[in-house]
């Protein structure tokens, strides 16, 4: 279900993993946010960046979303008019 998101993350993770010390996150500010890493702002959390930095695999990241995704799919059923 999140294949476009995972594809984008795979590209970023590949760059992070392959460029090592030469890889750098964009420094703040990002638009109107001056106190957070721009990648954190775009992704809505610092969790993904920290997982990349800690060597978490893409598969582990995807798996960590499973519970929330399953809960969302159950909750959204109440609002689906057509399926």
C-alpha positions in Angstrom: 0.0 0.0 0.0 2.9 2.4 0.7 5.0 1.5 -2.3 5.5 5.1 -3.5 6.5 6.1 0.0 8.8 3.1 0.4 10.4 3.8 -3.0 11.2 7.4 -2.0 12.6 6.2 1.3 14.6 3.5 -0.4 16.3 6.1 -2.6 17.1 8.4 0.4 18.3 5.4 2.5 20.5 4.2 -0.4 22.1 7.6 -0.6 22.6 7.7 3.2 24.0 4.2 3.3 26.3 4.6 0.3 27.7 8.1 0.9 28.5 7.7 4.6 30.3 10.7 6.0 29.8 12.6 2.8 26.0 12.4 3.1 24.4 15.4 4.8 20.9 16.3 5.8 19.8 19.7 4.7 20.3 22.2 7.4 17.4 24.4 8.8 15.6 26.5 8.0 13.0 24.9 5.9 10.3 27.3 4.7 9.0 28.7 8.0 10.6 26.1 10.4 13.9 27.2 11.8 14.4 24.8 14.7 14.0 21.3 13.0 15.8 19.3 10.4 14.0 19.8 7.1 13.7 16.0 6.5 12.0 15.8 9.9 9.6 18.5 8.9 8.8 16.9 5.6 8.3 13.4 7.1 6.4 14.8 10.1 8.8 13.2 12.6 12.4 12.7 13.4 11.9 8.9 13.6 12.8 8.1 10.0 16.0 10.1 10.1 17.0 8.5 13.4 16.2 5.0 12.0 18.4 5.7 8.9 21.2 6.9 11.2 20.8 3.9 13.5 21.0 1.5 10.5 17.4 0.2 10.7 16.6 -1.7 7.5 13.8 -0.5 5.2 12.0 -3.7 5.9 12.1 -3.0 9.6 10.8 0.5 9.1 7.9 -0.8 6.9 7.1 -3.4 9.5 7.0 -0.8 12.3 4.1 0.9 10.4 2.0 -2.3 10.2 0.0 -1.9 13.4 -0.9 1.7 12.7 -1.8 0.9 9.1 -4.1 -2.0 10.2 -5.8 0.2 12.8 -6.3 3.0 10.2 -7.7 0.5 7.6 -10.3 -0.7 10.2 -11.2 2.9 11.3 -11.6 4.2 7.7 -14.1 1.5 6.8 -16.7 3.5 8.7 -16.3 6.4 6.3 -16.0 4.4 3.0 -19.1 5.1 0.8 -17.9 2.8 -2.0 -15.6 -0.1 -1.9 
